[in-house]
Amino acid sequence: MRVLTRSLEVWRLGVLNYLEALKLQEKLVSDRKGGKITDTLLSLQHPPTYTLGKRQIVHNLLVSESQLKSMGAELHYTQRGGDITYHGPHQAILYPIISLRDIGFGARKYVETLELTMIELASLHGVKARAGESGETGVWVGERKIGAIGVRISSGITSHGLAFNIDPDLSYFEHIVPCGITDKEVTSLKREVDSELPAEELIHEQLISCFVRLFGYNNVIWKDNPSLCDQQS
């Protein structure tokens, strides 16, 4: 019996400005719709950045934009689902540009599998995480949020994605109501484990491996810092 080859290109981009990453996603989504590229996964981190989802509920940002600038943080309005969230150093971010039709996933199953990707990563480090319950989004450890999800799906092609807290500066979350949910804490893998964490690069690799396995890819092509200029032209 022939095994169907399901290919995924994984781009390891390091630290990338949010707007650069957004432009890159838009270009890759267009190329994926046109059948020019295979499914692609962007693995990266951002400098300190706050993003609002398409509902743009600004009152969940608790400081002014001028205060954000003084903190060295950016604010961007996006077309993804979800509310306000924070991205920054020591956070593992995955932006999948994949065809849901090709893998036979609906929107709900897609989001649930993103949740499972982060739950499985946490379990590798002895942390019991769970999907959000009624009114909650993302992934939680008890009543503390460890991972966020905000996706966009256009003509069956995904963009945006997930952010998992390895060891970010959690004080940045004090300036927002994360994902619009009040009276809940934000946590990180570092805060939840009793032992020393491995190198962040390894944790990023583990997250990618969880994604690859749960989404059923069996042919992974790795690209380190591919030329963004070529892709965005």
Kinemage of the C-alpha trace (Angstrom):
@kinemage 1
@onewidth
@group {chain A} dominant
@subgroup {mainchain}
@vectorlist {calphas} color= white
{ca met a 1} P 0.000 0.000 0.000
{ca arg a 2} L 1.453 3.376 -1.033
{ca val a 3} L 1.854 5.943 1.704
{ca leu a 4} L 0.702 9.395 0.666
{ca thr a 5} L 3.557 11.892 0.897
{ca arg a 6} L 2.576 14.986 2.837
{ca ser a 7} L 5.265 17.637 2.599
{ca leu a 8} L 5.909 20.622 4.838
{ca glu a 9} L 8.562 23.303 4.490
{ca val a 10} L 9.707 24.608 7.874
{ca trp a 11} L 11.284 28.058 7.851
{ca arg a 12} L 13.343 28.888 10.949
{ca leu a 13} L 13.428 32.681 10.906
{ca gly a 14} L 14.838 33.647 14.317
{ca val a 15} L 13.658 37.064 15.556
{ca leu a 16} L 11.528 38.860 12.970
{ca asn a 17} L 9.675 42.186 13.109
{ca tyr a 18} L 5.902 41.682 13.196
{ca leu a 19} L 5.161 43.651 10.010
{ca glu a 20} L 7.847 41.761 8.085
{ca ala a 21} L 6.303 38.491 9.247
{ca leu a 22} L 2.840 39.723 8.254
{ca lys a 23} L 3.969 40.670 4.731
{ca leu a 24} L 5.696 37.326 4.378
{ca gln a 25} L 2.555 35.469 5.442
{ca glu a 26} L 0.432 37.405 2.949
{ca lys a 27} L 2.826 36.531 0.115
{ca leu a 28} L 2.964 32.854 1.110
{ca val a 29} L -0.840 32.631 1.439
{ca ser a 30} L -1.184 34.013 -2.087
{ca asp a 31} L 1.392 31.537 -3.372
{ca arg a 32} L -0.275 28.624 -1.548
{ca lys a 33} L -3.671 29.534 -3.027
{ca gly a 34} L -2.085 29.539 -6.467
{ca gly a 35} L -0.444 26.170 -5.913
{ca lys a 36} L 3.037 27.664 -6.281
{ca ile a 37} L 4.313 26.340 -2.930
{ca thr a 38} L 3.679 23.437 -0.594
{ca asp a 39} L 2.399 23.772 2.978
{ca thr a 40} L 4.801 25.988 4.922
{ca leu a 41} L 5.425 26.526 8.645
{ca leu a 42} L 7.120 29.689 9.925
{ca ser a 43} L 8.960 29.305 13.249
{ca leu a 44} L 10.071 32.589 14.817
{ca gln a 45} L 10.028 35.099 17.652
{ca his a 46} L 9.035 38.774 17.625
{ca pro a 47} L 10.456 41.824 19.396
{ca pro a 48} L 7.973 43.112 22.048
{ca thr a 49} L 4.683 43.471 20.137
{ca tyr a 50} L 0.995 43.722 20.986
{ca thr a 51} L -1.546 42.644 18.373
{ca leu a 52} L -5.300 43.143 18.237
{ca gly a 53} L -7.567 40.693 16.421
{ca lys a 54} L -10.081 41.785 13.806
{ca arg a 55} L -12.687 42.676 16.453
{ca gln a 56} L -10.210 45.367 17.624
{ca ile a 57} L -11.442 45.611 21.220
{ca val a 58} L -9.126 48.462 22.178
{ca his a 59} L -10.287 48.725 25.813
{ca asn a 60} L -8.424 45.488 26.545
{ca leu a 61} L -5.232 47.489 26.014
{ca leu a 62} L -4.671 49.089 29.421
{ca val a 63} L -2.014 51.665 28.478
{ca ser a 64} L -1.747 54.339 25.790
{ca glu a 65} L 0.119 53.847 22.533
{ca ser a 66} L 2.653 56.486 23.657
{ca gln a 67} L 3.314 54.440 26.807
{ca leu a 68} L 3.842 51.365 24.644
{ca lys a 69} L 6.442 53.238 22.611
{ca ser a 70} L 8.270 54.262 25.777
{ca met a 71} L 8.348 50.563 26.736
{ca gly a 72} L 9.884 49.706 23.375
{ca ala a 73} L 6.790 47.784 22.262
{ca glu a 74} L 4.821 47.997 19.016
{ca leu a 75} L 1.045 47.792 18.488
{ca his a 76} L -0.480 46.268 15.359
{ca tyr a 77} L -4.068 45.730 14.198
{ca thr a 78} L -4.559 42.390 12.427
{ca gln a 79} L -7.168 40.356 10.569
{ca arg a 80} L -6.734 37.221 12.685
{ca gly a 81} L -9.360 35.899 15.077
{ca gly a 82} L -9.088 36.403 18.811
{ca asp a 83} L -8.580 39.468 20.981
{ca ile a 84} L -5.438 41.268 22.121
{ca thr a 85} L -2.236 39.381 22.870
{ca tyr a 86} L 1.479 39.942 23.411
{ca his a 87} L 4.402 38.546 21.430
{ca gly a 88} L 7.998 38.883 22.504
{ca pro a 89} L 11.392 37.305 23.098
{ca his a 90} L 11.494 33.828 24.671
{ca gln a 91} L 8.176 32.869 23.141
{ca ala a 92} L 7.836 30.150 20.487
{ca ile a 93} L 5.643 31.260 17.593
{ca leu a 94} L 4.365 29.113 14.737
{ca tyr a 95} L 2.571 30.550 11.700
{ca pro a 96} L 1.250 27.690 9.514
{ca ile a 97} L 0.491 28.521 5.869
{ca ile a 98} L -1.314 25.299 5.009
{ca ser a 99} L -4.243 24.078 2.938
{ca leu a 100} L -6.965 22.716 5.201
{ca arg a 101} L -8.668 21.110 2.220
{ca asp a 102} L -5.553 19.128 1.375
{ca ile a 103} L -5.286 17.698 4.890
{ca gly a 104} L -9.047 17.241 5.322
{ca phe a 105} L -9.413 19.556 8.326
{ca gly a 106} L -12.249 21.923 9.140
{ca ala a 107} L -11.650 25.122 11.107
{ca arg a 108} L -12.566 23.592 14.482
{ca lys a 109} L -10.323 20.561 14.045
{ca tyr a 110} L -7.510 22.849 12.924
{ca val a 111} L -7.702 24.997 16.063
{ca glu a 112} L -8.052 21.926 18.294
{ca thr a 113} L -4.920 20.429 16.728
{ca leu a 114} L -2.995 23.655 17.343
{ca glu a 115} L -4.076 23.388 20.975
{ca leu a 116} L -2.907 19.769 21.112
{ca thr a 117} L 0.455 20.818 19.656
{ca met a 118} L 1.094 23.073 22.666
{ca ile a 119} L -0.406 20.589 25.152
{ca glu a 120} L 1.934 17.893 23.876
{ca leu a 121} L 4.949 20.217 24.125
{ca ala a 122} L 4.070 21.049 27.738
{ca ser a 123} L 3.723 17.350 28.561
{ca leu a 124} L 7.264 16.702 27.285
{ca his a 125} L 8.416 18.867 30.187
{ca gly a 126} L 6.111 17.327 32.783
{ca val a 127} L 3.513 20.099 32.649
{ca lys a 128} L -0.160 19.129 32.397
{ca ala a 129} L -1.867 21.621 30.118
{ca arg a 130} L -5.422 21.708 28.775
{ca ala a 131} L -7.440 23.378 26.063
{ca gly a 132} L -9.494 26.409 27.010
{ca glu a 133} L -12.959 25.778 28.416
{ca ser a 134} L -16.125 27.781 27.770
{ca gly a 135} L -15.198 31.376 26.980
{ca glu a 136} L -11.473 30.629 27.114
{ca thr a 137} L -9.108 30.433 24.166
{ca gly a 138} L -5.662 28.950 23.913
{ca val a 139} L -3.947 26.499 26.253
{ca trp a 140} L -3.927 26.589 30.052
{ca val a 141} L -2.147 25.127 33.056
{ca gly a 142} L -4.856 25.137 35.708
{ca glu a 143} L -6.192 28.700 35.603
{ca arg a 144} L -2.998 30.122 34.070
{ca lys a 145} L -2.633 30.688 30.334
{ca ile a 146} L 0.534 29.347 28.724
{ca gly a 147} L -0.308 29.471 25.007
{ca ala a 148} L -2.365 31.692 22.704
{ca ile a 149} L -4.066 30.956 19.395
{ca gly a 150} L -5.294 33.420 16.794
{ca val a 151} L -5.826 32.258 13.230
{ca arg a 152} L -7.030 33.487 9.888
{ca ile a 153} L -8.431 31.187 7.212
{ca ser a 154} L -8.893 32.513 3.668
{ca ser a 155} L -10.144 30.199 0.900
{ca gly a 156} L -9.058 27.245 3.012
{ca ile a 157} L -5.493 28.556 3.532
{ca thr a 158} L -4.363 29.364 7.072
{ca ser a 159} L -2.184 32.150 8.462
{ca his a 160} L -1.260 33.574 11.869
{ca gly a 161} L -1.218 30.740 14.401
{ca leu a 162} L 0.033 30.046 17.926
{ca ala a 163} L 2.370 31.493 20.549
{ca phe a 164} L 3.735 29.382 23.426
{ca asn a 165} L 5.346 31.030 26.450
{ca ile a 166} L 8.763 29.500 27.125
{ca asp a 167} L 10.196 32.226 29.371
{ca pro a 168} L 8.981 35.666 28.231
{ca asp a 169} L 8.930 38.728 30.479
{ca leu a 170} L 5.434 38.219 31.898
{ca ser a 171} L 5.200 41.840 33.064
{ca tyr a 172} L 4.276 42.789 29.475
{ca phe a 173} L 0.981 40.929 29.953
{ca glu a 174} L 0.059 43.284 32.811
{ca his a 175} L -0.679 46.021 30.273
{ca ile a 176} L -3.485 44.096 28.540
{ca val a 177} L -6.457 41.858 29.244
{ca pro a 178} L -4.958 38.825 27.477
{ca cys a 179} L -7.371 37.536 24.823
{ca gly a 180} L -10.113 39.552 26.534
{ca ile a 181} L -10.313 37.203 29.536
{ca thr a 182} L -10.277 38.954 32.915
{ca asp a 183} L -9.174 37.586 36.307
{ca lys a 184} L -6.823 35.003 34.800
{ca glu a 185} L -3.062 34.771 35.067
{ca val a 186} L -0.495 34.213 32.340
{ca thr a 187} L 2.280 31.711 32.912
{ca ser a 188} L 5.281 30.208 31.135
{ca leu a 189} L 7.008 26.864 30.817
{ca lys a 190} L 9.874 28.220 32.929
{ca arg a 191} L 7.476 29.116 35.733
{ca glu a 192} L 5.719 25.743 35.670
{ca val a 193} L 8.694 23.346 35.654
{ca asp a 194} L 10.787 22.372 38.668
{ca ser a 195} L 14.013 21.752 36.759
{ca glu a 196} L 16.229 23.724 34.398
{ca leu a 197} L 14.848 24.026 30.878
{ca pro a 198} L 16.885 22.886 27.865
{ca ala a 199} L 18.091 25.451 25.331
{ca glu a 200} L 15.253 27.458 23.772
{ca glu a 201} L 16.288 26.307 20.317
{ca leu a 202} L 15.571 22.720 21.372
{ca ile a 203} L 12.118 23.690 22.716
{ca his a 204} L 11.327 25.373 19.383
{ca glu a 205} L 12.348 22.137 17.631
{ca gln a 206} L 10.133 20.112 19.975
{ca leu a 207} L 7.156 22.357 19.194
{ca ile a 208} L 7.722 21.918 15.468
{ca ser a 209} L 8.009 18.142 15.914
{ca cys a 210} L 4.700 18.050 17.801
{ca phe a 211} L 3.059 20.053 14.992
{ca val a 212} L 4.485 17.786 12.277
{ca arg a 213} L 3.311 14.612 14.011
{ca leu a 214} L -0.188 15.803 14.909
{ca phe a 215} L -0.843 17.216 11.423
{ca gly a 216} L 0.460 14.055 9.758
{ca tyr a 217} L 3.365 15.370 7.683
{ca asn a 218} L 5.934 12.751 6.670
{ca asn a 219} L 8.272 14.788 4.470
{ca val a 220} L 9.783 17.841 6.164
{ca ile a 221} L 12.068 20.259 4.336
{ca trp a 222} L 14.042 22.557 6.662
{ca lys a 223} L 15.064 26.087 5.688
{ca asp a 224} L 17.135 28.337 7.945
{ca asn a 225} L 16.666 32.081 7.389
{ca pro a 226} L 15.529 31.889 3.746
{ca ser a 227} L 15.800 35.135 1.795
{ca leu a 228} L 12.799 37.234 2.789
{ca cys a 229} L 13.529 39.742 0.030
{ca asp a 230} L 13.014 37.090 -2.621
{ca gln a 231} L 9.743 35.927 -1.056
{ca gln a 232} L 8.258 39.413 -0.605
{ca ser a 233} L 9.145 40.764 -4.044
